[in-house]
């Protein structure tokens, strides 16, 4: 019983130390920059119009560029094609 209590206490302590932050994916931009400015901190900034623009910002930083999975433009053209029939 004492060992179980110790394991629960250790697990709770570890989870309490890691900061929880909400990630924001802006659907207006197709590219996101994911960066790691601190040891346990991750920031996602989806405010880039192109992959090249994002890569210029990420150059020399602990960061990477990725496609925004919630970008509205990525689905807009295809969804209209499926609904409207063959184009």
Order of alpha helices (4+ residues) and beta strands (2+ residues): alpha-beta-beta-alpha-beta-alpha
